[in-house]
Each structure stands twice: as structure tokens, then as C-alpha cells.
Amino acid sequence: MKTLKQYKAQQMKQPEFAREYEAIQPELDVIRAIVDARISQNLTQKELAQRTGIHQADISKLENGTRNPSIKLLQKLADGMGMALKIEFVPKAK
């Protein structure tokens, strides 16, 4: 049985898959940042919802990728975790 890492490496050899994967990478990075920040503070989605006034169901949708957050919503999440929101543009890897 292949690991997820092995499967991804195999799939990335296919140009169409690689293009689509790269296209959604920024969204996946935002999701990972939200989840990592919440977990680093040992917060449940419910606790984060209480701190931010954002419904727990909406936090769940953000974390599972079925809802795209606005900058305002990201700021609210950051504030609720006592963090600063930082968005930056960086050069693409060649």
C-alpha cells in the first residue's frame, strides 16, 4: 500500500494533476494556517467560535475547504486567537 506522500509524488508526474494541485495550493495553505493556529492554542472549533462570534459550523466549513474566507473573516479569526494576520506576496519558485 502506498503512502499519501508516494501517491502524491506519482500523481504530480501528470501535468494536468500538477497544474490543478498548484492552482489550489494557496487555498490549502490558508486552510492549513487556520487549523495549525487553532490547534497550537489547543482550541476546539467551538471555543474559537465563542471567542470570535463566528458560528462553529462556519469555522468547520473554512477548515474543510467548502467556504472561502474574506480578509475580514481571517482578521476576526486572528484576533480571536490573539494573533496578527499577515498576508504577503512572495516570488514564485522557478
NUMARVEX-286512 format. One line per field, with one value per residue (C-alpha): x, y negated, z negated; residue in three letters; residue number from 1. Coordinates in steps of 0.05 Angstrom, whole numbers, plus 5000, padded with zeros to 4 digits. Example, Ala and Ser with C-alpha at 12.3 -4.5 7.8 and 13.67 -1.06 7.14 Angstrom:
REM NUMARVEX-286512
x: c(5246|5273)
y: c(5090|5021)
z: c(4844|4857)
r: c(ala|ser)
k: c(1|2)
This chain:
REM NUMARVEX-286512
x: c(5000|5026|5033|4998|5066|5083|5015|5022|5091|5064|5005|5048|5083|5018|5018|4943|4943|5004|4972|4907|4945|4987|4924|4892|4956|4943|4874|4904|4958|4904|4865|4929|4947|4878|4879|4951|4939|4877|4910|4973|4929|4892|4827|4767|4726|4672|4719|4744|4672|4658|4719|4704|4628|4635|4589|4625|4594|4626|4694|4685|4668|4731|4774|4746|4751|4678|4678|4728|4744|4744|4801|4753|4737|4811|4824|4768|4798|4868|4841|4804|4869|4909|4948|4964|4941|4998|4987|5046|5066|5129|5167|5146|5196|5227)
y: c(5000|4931|4874|4808|4777|4832|4826|4750|4757|4805|4761|4698|4731|4719|4648|4637|4661|4618|4556|4566|4581|4518|4477|4496|4492|4421|4442|4504|4460|4415|4475|4506|4439|4433|4505|4501|4435|4462|4528|4492|4458|4523|4492|4531|4502|4488|4449|4409|4395|4368|4323|4295|4295|4337|4398|4463|4491|4435|4449|4522|4502|4459|4515|4567|4522|4513|4439|4386|4334|4260|4218|4191|4262|4281|4219|4238|4308|4280|4231|4288|4326|4265|4266|4217|4232|4227|4235|4230|4238|4278|4294|4359|4416|4429)
z: c(5000|5019|4970|4985|4999|5050|5083|5089|5119|5171|5188|5193|5253|5291|5319|5312|5239|5223|5253|5214|5150|5157|5172|5106|5064|5037|5013|4979|4947|4916|4890|4860|4827|4795|4769|4745|4708|4674|4654|4630|4578|4560|4582|4608|4664|4612|4568|4627|4646|4576|4579|4648|4654|4717|4718|4706|4770|4810|4778|4798|4869|4872|4846|4894|4954|4970|4954|4976|4923|4933|4907|4854|4830|4828|4786|4738|4731|4719|4666|4632|4625|4603|4668|4723|4794|4844|4918|4965|5037|5049|5114|5146|5144|5211)
r: c(met|lys|thr|leu|lys|gln|tyr|lys|ala|gln|gln|met|lys|gln|pro|glu|phe|ala|arg|glu|tyr|glu|ala|ile|gln|pro|glu|leu|asp|val|ile|arg|ala|ile|val|asp|ala|arg|ile|ser|gln|asn|leu|thr|gln|lys|glu|leu|ala|gln|arg|thr|gly|ile|his|gln|ala|asp|ile|ser|lys|leu|glu|asn|gly|thr|arg|asn|pro|ser|ile|lys|leu|leu|gln|lys|leu|ala|asp|gly|met|gly|met|ala|leu|lys|ile|glu|phe|val|pro|lys|ala|lys)
k: c(1|2|3|4|5|6|7|8|9|10|11|12|13|14|15|16|17|18|19|20|21|22|23|24|25|26|27|28|29|30|31|32|33|34|35|36|37|38|39|40|41|42|43|44|45|46|47|48|49|50|51|52|53|54|55|56|57|58|59|60|61|62|63|64|65|66|67|68|69|70|71|72|73|74|75|76|77|78|79|80|81|82|83|84|85|86|87|88|89|90|91|92|93|94)
